[in-house]
């Protein structure tokens, strides 16, 4: 099943809302609200778009799915609900880093210095 099934997303959303309250984080509250939509309305962003608009050193957060269309010319750091195999491959081959939203919640509890795309 994975994170795209409703029950897994609901658990993640619940944890995210709790984290937002504990750390007074508008960022994690916003991401939780974006994920709490029908699966048909979840964001989809191509790696090419992320590569074009991401600034060096920042972490891009996609509250949805990262797709593999486009090219990745330099290392990027991204976190998302789900990555396609092609997207993972392109990001890793360019020397980038991939995080699940849960992993990023543990690394950056306040949601500071992160950029939402999608």
Phi and psi restraints in degrees (range 20) as a CNS / XPLOR table:
assign (resid 1 and name C) (resid 2 and name N)
       (resid 2 and name CA) (resid 2 and name C) 1.0 88.4 20.0 2
assign (resid 2 and name N) (resid 2 and name CA)
       (resid 2 and name C) (resid 3 and name N) 1.0 -170.5 20.0 2
assign (resid 2 and name C) (resid 3 and name N)
       (resid 3 and name CA) (resid 3 and name C) 1.0 -72.3 20.0 2
assign (resid 3 and name N) (resid 3 and name CA)
       (resid 3 and name C) (resid 4 and name N) 1.0 -11.8 20.0 2
assign (resid 3 and name C) (resid 4 and name N)
       (resid 4 and name CA) (resid 4 and name C) 1.0 -82.2 20.0 2
assign (resid 4 and name N) (resid 4 and name CA)
       (resid 4 and name C) (resid 5 and name N) 1.0 -15.6 20.0 2
assign (resid 4 and name C) (resid 5 and name N)
       (resid 5 and name CA) (resid 5 and name C) 1.0 -79.3 20.0 2
assign (resid 5 and name N) (resid 5 and name CA)
       (resid 5 and name C) (resid 6 and name N) 1.0 149.7 20.0 2
assign (resid 5 and name C) (resid 6 and name N)
       (resid 6 and name CA) (resid 6 and name C) 1.0 -59.0 20.0 2
assign (resid 6 and name N) (resid 6 and name CA)
       (resid 6 and name C) (resid 7 and name N) 1.0 -42.5 20.0 2
assign (resid 6 and name C) (resid 7 and name N)
       (resid 7 and name CA) (resid 7 and name C) 1.0 -65.7 20.0 2
assign (resid 7 and name N) (resid 7 and name CA)
       (resid 7 and name C) (resid 8 and name N) 1.0 -39.2 20.0 2
assign (resid 7 and name C) (resid 8 and name N)
       (resid 8 and name CA) (resid 8 and name C) 1.0 -66.7 20.0 2
assign (resid 8 and name N) (resid 8 and name CA)
       (resid 8 and name C) (resid 9 and name N) 1.0 -41.0 20.0 2
assign (resid 8 and name C) (resid 9 and name N)
       (resid 9 and name CA) (resid 9 and name C) 1.0 -65.0 20.0 2
assign (resid 9 and name N) (resid 9 and name CA)
       (resid 9 and name C) (resid 10 and name N) 1.0 -40.4 20.0 2
assign (resid 9 and name C) (resid 10 and name N)
       (resid 10 and name CA) (resid 10 and name C) 1.0 -61.8 20.0 2
assign (resid 10 and name N) (resid 10 and name CA)
       (resid 10 and name C) (resid 11 and name N) 1.0 -39.5 20.0 2
assign (resid 10 and name C) (resid 11 and name N)
       (resid 11 and name CA) (resid 11 and name C) 1.0 -64.9 20.0 2
assign (resid 11 and name N) (resid 11 and name CA)
       (resid 11 and name C) (resid 12 and name N) 1.0 -45.2 20.0 2
assign (resid 11 and name C) (resid 12 and name N)
       (resid 12 and name CA) (resid 12 and name C) 1.0 -61.9 20.0 2
assign (resid 12 and name N) (resid 12 and name CA)
       (resid 12 and name C) (resid 13 and name N) 1.0 -43.7 20.0 2
assign (resid 12 and name C) (resid 13 and name N)
       (resid 13 and name CA) (resid 13 and name C) 1.0 -61.4 20.0 2
assign (resid 13 and name N) (resid 13 and name CA)
       (resid 13 and name C) (resid 14 and name N) 1.0 -42.7 20.0 2
assign (resid 13 and name C) (resid 14 and name N)
       (resid 14 and name CA) (resid 14 and name C) 1.0 -61.3 20.0 2
assign (resid 14 and name N) (resid 14 and name CA)
       (resid 14 and name C) (resid 15 and name N) 1.0 -45.2 20.0 2
assign (resid 14 and name C) (resid 15 and name N)
       (resid 15 and name CA) (resid 15 and name C) 1.0 -63.3 20.0 2
assign (resid 15 and name N) (resid 15 and name CA)
       (resid 15 and name C) (resid 16 and name N) 1.0 -38.2 20.0 2
assign (resid 15 and name C) (resid 16 and name N)
       (resid 16 and name CA) (resid 16 and name C) 1.0 -67.0 20.0 2
assign (resid 16 and name N) (resid 16 and name CA)
       (resid 16 and name C) (resid 17 and name N) 1.0 -42.9 20.0 2
assign (resid 16 and name C) (resid 17 and name N)
       (resid 17 and name CA) (resid 17 and name C) 1.0 -64.0 20.0 2
assign (resid 17 and name N) (resid 17 and name CA)
       (resid 17 and name C) (resid 18 and name N) 1.0 -39.8 20.0 2
assign (resid 17 and name C) (resid 18 and name N)
       (resid 18 and name CA) (resid 18 and name C) 1.0 -63.1 20.0 2
assign (resid 18 and name N) (resid 18 and name CA)
       (resid 18 and name C) (resid 19 and name N) 1.0 -44.3 20.0 2
assign (resid 18 and name C) (resid 19 and name N)
       (resid 19 and name CA) (resid 19 and name C) 1.0 -61.7 20.0 2
assign (resid 19 and name N) (resid 19 and name CA)
       (resid 19 and name C) (resid 20 and name N) 1.0 -40.9 20.0 2
assign (resid 19 and name C) (resid 20 and name N)
       (resid 20 and name CA) (resid 20 and name C) 1.0 -61.3 20.0 2
assign (resid 20 and name N) (resid 20 and name CA)
       (resid 20 and name C) (resid 21 and name N) 1.0 -41.3 20.0 2
assign (resid 20 and name C) (resid 21 and name N)
       (resid 21 and name CA) (resid 21 and name C) 1.0 -69.2 20.0 2
assign (resid 21 and name N) (resid 21 and name CA)
       (resid 21 and name C) (resid 22 and name N) 1.0 -46.4 20.0 2
assign (resid 21 and name C) (resid 22 and name N)
       (resid 22 and name CA) (resid 22 and name C) 1.0 -59.8 20.0 2
assign (resid 22 and name N) (resid 22 and name CA)
       (resid 22 and name C) (resid 23 and name N) 1.0 -36.4 20.0 2
assign (resid 22 and name C) (resid 23 and name N)
       (resid 23 and name CA) (resid 23 and name C) 1.0 -108.7 20.0 2
assign (resid 23 and name N) (resid 23 and name CA)
       (resid 23 and name C) (resid 24 and name N) 1.0 9.1 20.0 2
assign (resid 23 and name C) (resid 24 and name N)
       (resid 24 and name CA) (resid 24 and name C) 1.0 48.8 20.0 2
assign (resid 24 and name N) (resid 24 and name CA)
       (resid 24 and name C) (resid 25 and name N) 1.0 51.3 20.0 2
assign (resid 24 and name C) (resid 25 and name N)
       (resid 25 and name CA) (resid 25 and name C) 1.0 -106.7 20.0 2
assign (resid 25 and name N) (resid 25 and name CA)
       (resid 25 and name C) (resid 26 and name N) 1.0 108.5 20.0 2
assign (resid 25 and name C) (resid 26 and name N)
       (resid 26 and name CA) (resid 26 and name C) 1.0 -66.8 20.0 2
assign (resid 26 and name N) (resid 26 and name CA)
       (resid 26 and name C) (resid 27 and name N) 1.0 -29.7 20.0 2
assign (resid 26 and name C) (resid 27 and name N)
       (resid 27 and name CA) (resid 27 and name C) 1.0 -60.4 20.0 2
assign (resid 27 and name N) (resid 27 and name CA)
       (resid 27 and name C) (resid 28 and name N) 1.0 -55.2 20.0 2
assign (resid 27 and name C) (resid 28 and name N)
       (resid 28 and name CA) (resid 28 and name C) 1.0 -67.4 20.0 2
assign (resid 28 and name N) (resid 28 and name CA)
       (resid 28 and name C) (resid 29 and name N) 1.0 -30.6 20.0 2
assign (resid 28 and name C) (resid 29 and name N)
       (resid 29 and name CA) (resid 29 and name C) 1.0 -63.7 20.0 2
assign (resid 29 and name N) (resid 29 and name CA)
       (resid 29 and name C) (resid 30 and name N) 1.0 -44.1 20.0 2
assign (resid 29 and name C) (resid 30 and name N)
       (resid 30 and name CA) (resid 30 and name C) 1.0 -61.7 20.0 2
assign (resid 30 and name N) (resid 30 and name CA)
       (resid 30 and name C) (resid 31 and name N) 1.0 -46.7 20.0 2
assign (resid 30 and name C) (resid 31 and name N)
       (resid 31 and name CA) (resid 31 and name C) 1.0 -61.3 20.0 2
assign (resid 31 and name N) (resid 31 and name CA)
       (resid 31 and name C) (resid 32 and name N) 1.0 -43.1 20.0 2
assign (resid 31 and name C) (resid 32 and name N)
       (resid 32 and name CA) (resid 32 and name C) 1.0 -59.9 20.0 2
assign (resid 32 and name N) (resid 32 and name CA)
       (resid 32 and name C) (resid 33 and name N) 1.0 -42.2 20.0 2
assign (resid 32 and name C) (resid 33 and name N)
       (resid 33 and name CA) (resid 33 and name C) 1.0 -65.1 20.0 2
assign (resid 33 and name N) (resid 33 and name CA)
       (resid 33 and name C) (resid 34 and name N) 1.0 -38.5 20.0 2
assign (resid 33 and name C) (resid 34 and name N)
       (resid 34 and name CA) (resid 34 and name C) 1.0 -67.3 20.0 2
assign (resid 34 and name N) (resid 34 and name CA)
       (resid 34 and name C) (resid 35 and name N) 1.0 -34.2 20.0 2
assign (resid 34 and name C) (resid 35 and name N)
       (resid 35 and name CA) (resid 35 and name C) 1.0 -77.0 20.0 2
assign (resid 35 and name N) (resid 35 and name CA)
       (resid 35 and name C) (resid 36 and name N) 1.0 -21.5 20.0 2
assign (resid 35 and name C) (resid 36 and name N)
       (resid 36 and name CA) (resid 36 and name C) 1.0 -85.3 20.0 2
assign (resid 36 and name N) (resid 36 and name CA)
       (resid 36 and name C) (resid 37 and name N) 1.0 47.9 20.0 2
assign (resid 36 and name C) (resid 37 and name N)
       (resid 37 and name CA) (resid 37 and name C) 1.0 -122.1 20.0 2
assign (resid 37 and name N) (resid 37 and name CA)
       (resid 37 and name C) (resid 38 and name N) 1.0 169.9 20.0 2
assign (resid 37 and name C) (resid 38 and name N)
       (resid 38 and name CA) (resid 38 and name C) 1.0 -59.3 20.0 2
assign (resid 38 and name N) (resid 38 and name CA)
       (resid 38 and name C) (resid 39 and name N) 1.0 146.2 20.0 2
assign (resid 38 and name C) (resid 39 and name N)
       (resid 39 and name CA) (resid 39 and name C) 1.0 -57.9 20.0 2
assign (resid 39 and name N) (resid 39 and name CA)
       (resid 39 and name C) (resid 40 and name N) 1.0 -26.1 20.0 2
assign (resid 39 and name C) (resid 40 and name N)
       (resid 40 and name CA) (resid 40 and name C) 1.0 -71.3 20.0 2
assign (resid 40 and name N) (resid 40 and name CA)
       (resid 40 and name C) (resid 41 and name N) 1.0 -15.7 20.0 2
assign (resid 40 and name C) (resid 41 and name N)
       (resid 41 and name CA) (resid 41 and name C) 1.0 -107.8 20.0 2
assign (resid 41 and name N) (resid 41 and name CA)
       (resid 41 and name C) (resid 42 and name N) 1.0 5.8 20.0 2
assign (resid 41 and name C) (resid 42 and name N)
       (resid 42 and name CA) (resid 42 and name C) 1.0 -68.7 20.0 2
assign (resid 42 and name N) (resid 42 and name CA)
       (resid 42 and name C) (resid 43 and name N) 1.0 140.9 20.0 2
assign (resid 42 and name C) (resid 43 and name N)
       (resid 43 and name CA) (resid 43 and name C) 1.0 -63.4 20.0 2
assign (resid 43 and name N) (resid 43 and name CA)
       (resid 43 and name C) (resid 44 and name N) 1.0 144.4 20.0 2
assign (resid 43 and name C) (resid 44 and name N)
       (resid 44 and name CA) (resid 44 and name C) 1.0 -129.7 20.0 2
assign (resid 44 and name N) (resid 44 and name CA)
       (resid 44 and name C) (resid 45 and name N) 1.0 123.4 20.0 2
assign (resid 44 and name C) (resid 45 and name N)
       (resid 45 and name CA) (resid 45 and name C) 1.0 -130.0 20.0 2
assign (resid 45 and name N) (resid 45 and name CA)
       (resid 45 and name C) (resid 46 and name N) 1.0 134.6 20.0 2
assign (resid 45 and name C) (resid 46 and name N)
       (resid 46 and name CA) (resid 46 and name C) 1.0 -82.3 20.0 2
assign (resid 46 and name N) (resid 46 and name CA)
       (resid 46 and name C) (resid 47 and name N) 1.0 148.4 20.0 2
assign (resid 46 and name C) (resid 47 and name N)
       (resid 47 and name CA) (resid 47 and name C) 1.0 -61.0 20.0 2
assign (resid 47 and name N) (resid 47 and name CA)
       (resid 47 and name C) (resid 48 and name N) 1.0 -31.9 20.0 2
assign (resid 47 and name C) (resid 48 and name N)
       (resid 48 and name CA) (resid 48 and name C) 1.0 -60.7 20.0 2
assign (resid 48 and name N) (resid 48 and name CA)
       (resid 48 and name C) (resid 49 and name N) 1.0 -40.0 20.0 2
assign (resid 48 and name C) (resid 49 and name N)
       (resid 49 and name CA) (resid 49 and name C) 1.0 -67.3 20.0 2
assign (resid 49 and name N) (resid 49 and name CA)
       (resid 49 and name C) (resid 50 and name N) 1.0 -43.4 20.0 2
assign (resid 49 and name C) (resid 50 and name N)
       (resid 50 and name CA) (resid 50 and name C) 1.0 -60.8 20.0 2
assign (resid 50 and name N) (resid 50 and name CA)
       (resid 50 and name C) (resid 51 and name N) 1.0 -45.8 20.0 2
assign (resid 50 and name C) (resid 51 and name N)
       (resid 51 and name CA) (resid 51 and name C) 1.0 -60.2 20.0 2
assign (resid 51 and name N) (resid 51 and name CA)
       (resid 51 and name C) (resid 52 and name N) 1.0 -39.2 20.0 2
assign (resid 51 and name C) (resid 52 and name N)
       (resid 52 and name CA) (resid 52 and name C) 1.0 -68.4 20.0 2
assign (resid 52 and name N) (resid 52 and name CA)
       (resid 52 and name C) (resid 53 and name N) 1.0 -38.9 20.0 2
assign (resid 52 and name C) (resid 53 and name N)
       (resid 53 and name CA) (resid 53 and name C) 1.0 -104.3 20.0 2
assign (resid 53 and name N) (resid 53 and name CA)
       (resid 53 and name C) (resid 54 and name N) 1.0 -13.1 20.0 2
assign (resid 53 and name C) (resid 54 and name N)
       (resid 54 and name CA) (resid 54 and name C) 1.0 -73.3 20.0 2
assign (resid 54 and name N) (resid 54 and name CA)
       (resid 54 and name C) (resid 55 and name N) 1.0 137.5 20.0 2
assign (resid 54 and name C) (resid 55 and name N)
       (resid 55 and name CA) (resid 55 and name C) 1.0 -90.1 20.0 2
assign (resid 55 and name N) (resid 55 and name CA)
       (resid 55 and name C) (resid 56 and name N) 1.0 152.6 20.0 2
assign (resid 55 and name C) (resid 56 and name N)
       (resid 56 and name CA) (resid 56 and name C) 1.0 -58.9 20.0 2
assign (resid 56 and name N) (resid 56 and name CA)
       (resid 56 and name C) (resid 57 and name N) 1.0 130.3 20.0 2
assign (resid 56 and name C) (resid 57 and name N)
       (resid 57 and name CA) (resid 57 and name C) 1.0 87.1 20.0 2
assign (resid 57 and name N) (resid 57 and name CA)
       (resid 57 and name C) (resid 58 and name N) 1.0 -8.3 20.0 2
assign (resid 57 and name C) (resid 58 and name N)
       (resid 58 and name CA) (resid 58 and name C) 1.0 -92.9 20.0 2
assign (resid 58 and name N) (resid 58 and name CA)
       (resid 58 and name C) (resid 59 and name N) 1.0 158.3 20.0 2
assign (resid 58 and name C) (resid 59 and name N)
       (resid 59 and name CA) (resid 59 and name C) 1.0 -104.3 20.0 2
assign (resid 59 and name N) (resid 59 and name CA)
       (resid 59 and name C) (resid 60 and name N) 1.0 124.4 20.0 2
assign (resid 59 and name C) (resid 60 and name N)
       (resid 60 and name CA) (resid 60 and name C) 1.0 -95.9 20.0 2
assign (resid 60 and name N) (resid 60 and name CA)
       (resid 60 and name C) (resid 61 and name N) 1.0 131.4 20.0 2
assign (resid 60 and name C) (resid 61 and name N)
       (resid 61 and name CA) (resid 61 and name C) 1.0 -113.6 20.0 2
assign (resid 61 and name N) (resid 61 and name CA)
       (resid 61 and name C) (resid 62 and name N) 1.0 125.4 20.0 2
assign (resid 61 and name C) (resid 62 and name N)
       (resid 62 and name CA) (resid 62 and name C) 1.0 -112.6 20.0 2
assign (resid 62 and name N) (resid 62 and name CA)
       (resid 62 and name C) (resid 63 and name N) 1.0 114.2 20.0 2
assign (resid 62 and name C) (resid 63 and name N)
       (resid 63 and name CA) (resid 63 and name C) 1.0 -79.9 20.0 2
assign (resid 63 and name N) (resid 63 and name CA)
       (resid 63 and name C) (resid 64 and name N) 1.0 61.7 20.0 2
assign (resid 63 and name C) (resid 64 and name N)
       (resid 64 and name CA) (resid 64 and name C) 1.0 174.2 20.0 2
assign (resid 64 and name N) (resid 64 and name CA)
       (resid 64 and name C) (resid 65 and name N) 1.0 -134.8 20.0 2
assign (resid 64 and name C) (resid 65 and name N)
       (resid 65 and name CA) (resid 65 and name C) 1.0 -112.4 20.0 2
assign (resid 65 and name N) (resid 65 and name CA)
       (resid 65 and name C) (resid 66 and name N) 1.0 137.8 20.0 2
assign (resid 65 and name C) (resid 66 and name N)
       (resid 66 and name CA) (resid 66 and name C) 1.0 -101.9 20.0 2
assign (resid 66 and name N) (resid 66 and name CA)
       (resid 66 and name C) (resid 67 and name N) 1.0 122.9 20.0 2
assign (resid 66 and name C) (resid 67 and name N)
       (resid 67 and name CA) (resid 67 and name C) 1.0 -99.2 20.0 2
assign (resid 67 and name N) (resid 67 and name CA)
       (resid 67 and name C) (resid 68 and name N) 1.0 162.5 20.0 2
assign (resid 67 and name C) (resid 68 and name N)
       (resid 68 and name CA) (resid 68 and name C) 1.0 -90.8 20.0 2
assign (resid 68 and name N) (resid 68 and name CA)
       (resid 68 and name C) (resid 69 and name N) 1.0 4.8 20.0 2
assign (resid 68 and name C) (resid 69 and name N)
       (resid 69 and name CA) (resid 69 and name C) 1.0 -72.9 20.0 2
assign (resid 69 and name N) (resid 69 and name CA)
       (resid 69 and name C) (resid 70 and name N) 1.0 139.6 20.0 2
assign (resid 69 and name C) (resid 70 and name N)
       (resid 70 and name CA) (resid 70 and name C) 1.0 100.2 20.0 2
assign (resid 70 and name N) (resid 70 and name CA)
       (resid 70 and name C) (resid 71 and name N) 1.0 179.5 20.0 2
assign (resid 70 and name C) (resid 71 and name N)
       (resid 71 and name CA) (resid 71 and name C) 1.0 -118.4 20.0 2
assign (resid 71 and name N) (resid 71 and name CA)
       (resid 71 and name C) (resid 72 and name N) 1.0 156.7 20.0 2
assign (resid 71 and name C) (resid 72 and name N)
       (resid 72 and name CA) (resid 72 and name C) 1.0 -119.8 20.0 2
assign (resid 72 and name N) (resid 72 and name CA)
       (resid 72 and name C) (resid 73 and name N) 1.0 110.2 20.0 2
assign (resid 72 and name C) (resid 73 and name N)
       (resid 73 and name CA) (resid 73 and name C) 1.0 -93.7 20.0 2
assign (resid 73 and name N) (resid 73 and name CA)
       (resid 73 and name C) (resid 74 and name N) 1.0 -20.8 20.0 2
assign (resid 73 and name C) (resid 74 and name N)
       (resid 74 and name CA) (resid 74 and name C) 1.0 -141.0 20.0 2
assign (resid 74 and name N) (resid 74 and name CA)
       (resid 74 and name C) (resid 75 and name N) 1.0 163.1 20.0 2
assign (resid 74 and name C) (resid 75 and name N)
       (resid 75 and name CA) (resid 75 and name C) 1.0 -61.7 20.0 2
assign (resid 75 and name N) (resid 75 and name CA)
       (resid 75 and name C) (resid 76 and name N) 1.0 133.2 20.0 2
assign (resid 75 and name C) (resid 76 and name N)
       (resid 76 and name CA) (resid 76 and name C) 1.0 -128.8 20.0 2
assign (resid 76 and name N) (resid 76 and name CA)
       (resid 76 and name C) (resid 77 and name N) 1.0 153.1 20.0 2
assign (resid 76 and name C) (resid 77 and name N)
       (resid 77 and name CA) (resid 77 and name C) 1.0 -115.7 20.0 2
assign (resid 77 and name N) (resid 77 and name CA)
       (resid 77 and name C) (resid 78 and name N) 1.0 123.7 20.0 2
assign (resid 77 and name C) (resid 78 and name N)
       (resid 78 and name CA) (resid 78 and name C) 1.0 -135.3 20.0 2
assign (resid 78 and name N) (resid 78 and name CA)
       (resid 78 and name C) (resid 79 and name N) 1.0 150.2 20.0 2
assign (resid 78 and name C) (resid 79 and name N)
       (resid 79 and name CA) (resid 79 and name C) 1.0 -130.8 20.0 2
assign (resid 79 and name N) (resid 79 and name CA)
       (resid 79 and name C) (resid 80 and name N) 1.0 140.7 20.0 2
assign (resid 79 and name C) (resid 80 and name N)
       (resid 80 and name CA) (resid 80 and name C) 1.0 -156.8 20.0 2
assign (resid 80 and name N) (resid 80 and name CA)
       (resid 80 and name C) (resid 81 and name N) 1.0 169.2 20.0 2
assign (resid 80 and name C) (resid 81 and name N)
       (resid 81 and name CA) (resid 81 and name C) 1.0 -67.5 20.0 2
assign (resid 81 and name N) (resid 81 and name CA)
       (resid 81 and name C) (resid 82 and name N) 1.0 -40.0 20.0 2
assign (resid 81 and name C) (resid 82 and name N)
       (resid 82 and name CA) (resid 82 and name C) 1.0 -154.8 20.0 2
assign (resid 82 and name N) (resid 82 and name CA)
       (resid 82 and name C) (resid 83 and name N) 1.0 145.9 20.0 2
assign (resid 82 and name C) (resid 83 and name N)
       (resid 83 and name CA) (resid 83 and name C) 1.0 -122.6 20.0 2
assign (resid 83 and name N) (resid 83 and name CA)
       (resid 83 and name C) (resid 84 and name N) 1.0 138.2 20.0 2
assign (resid 83 and name C) (resid 84 and name N)
       (resid 84 and name CA) (resid 84 and name C) 1.0 -74.0 20.0 2
assign (resid 84 and name N) (resid 84 and name CA)
       (resid 84 and name C) (resid 85 and name N) 1.0 161.6 20.0 2
assign (resid 84 and name C) (resid 85 and name N)
       (resid 85 and name CA) (resid 85 and name C) 1.0 -59.2 20.0 2
assign (resid 85 and name N) (resid 85 and name CA)
       (resid 85 and name C) (resid 86 and name N) 1.0 -41.5 20.0 2
assign (resid 85 and name C) (resid 86 and name N)
       (resid 86 and name CA) (resid 86 and name C) 1.0 -64.1 20.0 2
assign (resid 86 and name N) (resid 86 and name CA)
       (resid 86 and name C) (resid 87 and name N) 1.0 -42.1 20.0 2
assign (resid 86 and name C) (resid 87 and name N)
       (resid 87 and name CA) (resid 87 and name C) 1.0 -62.6 20.0 2
assign (resid 87 and name N) (resid 87 and name CA)
       (resid 87 and name C) (resid 88 and name N) 1.0 -46.9 20.0 2
assign (resid 87 and name C) (resid 88 and name N)
       (resid 88 and name CA) (resid 88 and name C) 1.0 -56.4 20.0 2
assign (resid 88 and name N) (resid 88 and name CA)
       (resid 88 and name C) (resid 89 and name N) 1.0 -47.3 20.0 2
assign (resid 88 and name C) (resid 89 and name N)
       (resid 89 and name CA) (resid 89 and name C) 1.0 -60.5 20.0 2
assign (resid 89 and name N) (resid 89 and name CA)
       (resid 89 and name C) (resid 90 and name N) 1.0 -47.7 20.0 2
assign (resid 89 and name C) (resid 90 and name N)
       (resid 90 and name CA) (resid 90 and name C) 1.0 -64.2 20.0 2
assign (resid 90 and name N) (resid 90 and name CA)
       (resid 90 and name C) (resid 91 and name N) 1.0 -41.9 20.0 2
assign (resid 90 and name C) (resid 91 and name N)
       (resid 91 and name CA) (resid 91 and name C) 1.0 -65.5 20.0 2
assign (resid 91 and name N) (resid 91 and name CA)
       (resid 91 and name C) (resid 92 and name N) 1.0 -46.9 20.0 2
assign (resid 91 and name C) (resid 92 and name N)
       (resid 92 and name CA) (resid 92 and name C) 1.0 -67.9 20.0 2
assign (resid 92 and name N) (resid 92 and name CA)
       (resid 92 and name C) (resid 93 and name N) 1.0 -38.2 20.0 2
assign (resid 92 and name C) (resid 93 and name N)
       (resid 93 and name CA) (resid 93 and name C) 1.0 -65.3 20.0 2
assign (resid 93 and name N) (resid 93 and name CA)
       (resid 93 and name C) (resid 94 and name N) 1.0 -28.1 20.0 2
assign (resid 93 and name C) (resid 94 and name N)
       (resid 94 and name CA) (resid 94 and name C) 1.0 -84.5 20.0 2
assign (resid 94 and name N) (resid 94 and name CA)
       (resid 94 and name C) (resid 95 and name N) 1.0 -0.6 20.0 2
assign (resid 94 and name C) (resid 95 and name N)
       (resid 95 and name CA) (resid 95 and name C) 1.0 89.1 20.0 2
assign (resid 95 and name N) (resid 95 and name CA)
       (resid 95 and name C) (resid 96 and name N) 1.0 13.8 20.0 2
assign (resid 95 and name C) (resid 96 and name N)
       (resid 96 and name CA) (resid 96 and name C) 1.0 -83.9 20.0 2
assign (resid 96 and name N) (resid 96 and name CA)
       (resid 96 and name C) (resid 97 and name N) 1.0 175.0 20.0 2
assign (resid 96 and name C) (resid 97 and name N)
       (resid 97 and name CA) (resid 97 and name C) 1.0 -119.7 20.0 2
assign (resid 97 and name N) (resid 97 and name CA)
       (resid 97 and name C) (resid 98 and name N) 1.0 146.6 20.0 2
assign (resid 97 and name C) (resid 98 and name N)
       (resid 98 and name CA) (resid 98 and name C) 1.0 -123.1 20.0 2
assign (resid 98 and name N) (resid 98 and name CA)
       (resid 98 and name C) (resid 99 and name N) 1.0 133.3 20.0 2
assign (resid 98 and name C) (resid 99 and name N)
       (resid 99 and name CA) (resid 99 and name C) 1.0 -129.7 20.0 2
assign (resid 99 and name N) (resid 99 and name CA)
       (resid 99 and name C) (resid 100 and name N) 1.0 145.7 20.0 2
assign (resid 99 and name C) (resid 100 and name N)
       (resid 100 and name CA) (resid 100 and name C) 1.0 -78.1 20.0 2
assign (resid 100 and name N) (resid 100 and name CA)
       (resid 100 and name C) (resid 101 and name N) 1.0 163.5 20.0 2
assign (resid 100 and name C) (resid 101 and name N)
       (resid 101 and name CA) (resid 101 and name C) 1.0 -62.6 20.0 2
assign (resid 101 and name N) (resid 101 and name CA)
       (resid 101 and name C) (resid 102 and name N) 1.0 -36.7 20.0 2
assign (resid 101 and name C) (resid 102 and name N)
       (resid 102 and name CA) (resid 102 and name C) 1.0 -63.1 20.0 2
assign (resid 102 and name N) (resid 102 and name CA)
       (resid 102 and name C) (resid 103 and name N) 1.0 -43.0 20.0 2
assign (resid 102 and name C) (resid 103 and name N)
       (resid 103 and name CA) (resid 103 and name C) 1.0 -62.3 20.0 2
assign (resid 103 and name N) (resid 103 and name CA)
       (resid 103 and name C) (resid 104 and name N) 1.0 -42.2 20.0 2
assign (resid 103 and name C) (resid 104 and name N)
       (resid 104 and name CA) (resid 104 and name C) 1.0 -67.1 20.0 2
assign (resid 104 and name N) (resid 104 and name CA)
       (resid 104 and name C) (resid 105 and name N) 1.0 -34.3 20.0 2
assign (resid 104 and name C) (resid 105 and name N)
       (resid 105 and name CA) (resid 105 and name C) 1.0 -60.2 20.0 2
assign (resid 105 and name N) (resid 105 and name CA)
       (resid 105 and name C) (resid 106 and name N) 1.0 -36.1 20.0 2
assign (resid 105 and name C) (resid 106 and name N)
       (resid 106 and name CA) (resid 106 and name C) 1.0 -75.1 20.0 2
assign (resid 106 and name N) (resid 106 and name CA)
       (resid 106 and name C) (resid 107 and name N) 1.0 -34.5 20.0 2
assign (resid 106 and name C) (resid 107 and name N)
       (resid 107 and name CA) (resid 107 and name C) 1.0 -78.8 20.0 2
assign (resid 107 and name N) (resid 107 and name CA)
       (resid 107 and name C) (resid 108 and name N) 1.0 -34.5 20.0 2
assign (resid 107 and name C) (resid 108 and name N)
       (resid 108 and name CA) (resid 108 and name C) 1.0 -135.0 20.0 2
assign (resid 108 and name N) (resid 108 and name CA)
       (resid 108 and name C) (resid 109 and name N) 1.0 83.2 20.0 2
assign (resid 108 and name C) (resid 109 and name N)
       (resid 109 and name CA) (resid 109 and name C) 1.0 -69.2 20.0 2
assign (resid 109 and name N) (resid 109 and name CA)
       (resid 109 and name C) (resid 110 and name N) 1.0 -24.4 20.0 2
assign (resid 109 and name C) (resid 110 and name N)
       (resid 110 and name CA) (resid 110 and name C) 1.0 -90.9 20.0 2
assign (resid 110 and name N) (resid 110 and name CA)
       (resid 110 and name C) (resid 111 and name N) 1.0 -18.3 20.0 2
assign (resid 110 and name C) (resid 111 and name N)
       (resid 111 and name CA) (resid 111 and name C) 1.0 78.1 20.0 2
assign (resid 111 and name N) (resid 111 and name CA)
       (resid 111 and name C) (resid 112 and name N) 1.0 21.0 20.0 2
assign (resid 111 and name C) (resid 112 and name N)
       (resid 112 and name CA) (resid 112 and name C) 1.0 -85.6 20.0 2
assign (resid 112 and name N) (resid 112 and name CA)
       (resid 112 and name C) (resid 113 and name N) 1.0 150.8 20.0 2
assign (resid 112 and name C) (resid 113 and name N)
       (resid 113 and name CA) (resid 113 and name C) 1.0 59.0 20.0 2
assign (resid 113 and name N) (resid 113 and name CA)
       (resid 113 and name C) (resid 114 and name N) 1.0 37.4 20.0 2
assign (resid 113 and name C) (resid 114 and name N)
       (resid 114 and name CA) (resid 114 and name C) 1.0 -120.9 20.0 2
assign (resid 114 and name N) (resid 114 and name CA)
       (resid 114 and name C) (resid 115 and name N) 1.0 152.1 20.0 2
assign (resid 114 and name C) (resid 115 and name N)
       (resid 115 and name CA) (resid 115 and name C) 1.0 -121.7 20.0 2
assign (resid 115 and name N) (resid 115 and name CA)
       (resid 115 and name C) (resid 116 and name N) 1.0 126.8 20.0 2
assign (resid 115 and name C) (resid 116 and name N)
       (resid 116 and name CA) (resid 116 and name C) 1.0 -87.4 20.0 2
assign (resid 116 and name N) (resid 116 and name CA)
       (resid 116 and name C) (resid 117 and name N) 1.0 134.4 20.0 2
assign (resid 116 and name C) (resid 117 and name N)
       (resid 117 and name CA) (resid 117 and name C) 1.0 -134.0 20.0 2
assign (resid 117 and name N) (resid 117 and name CA)
       (resid 117 and name C) (resid 118 and name N) 1.0 126.2 20.0 2
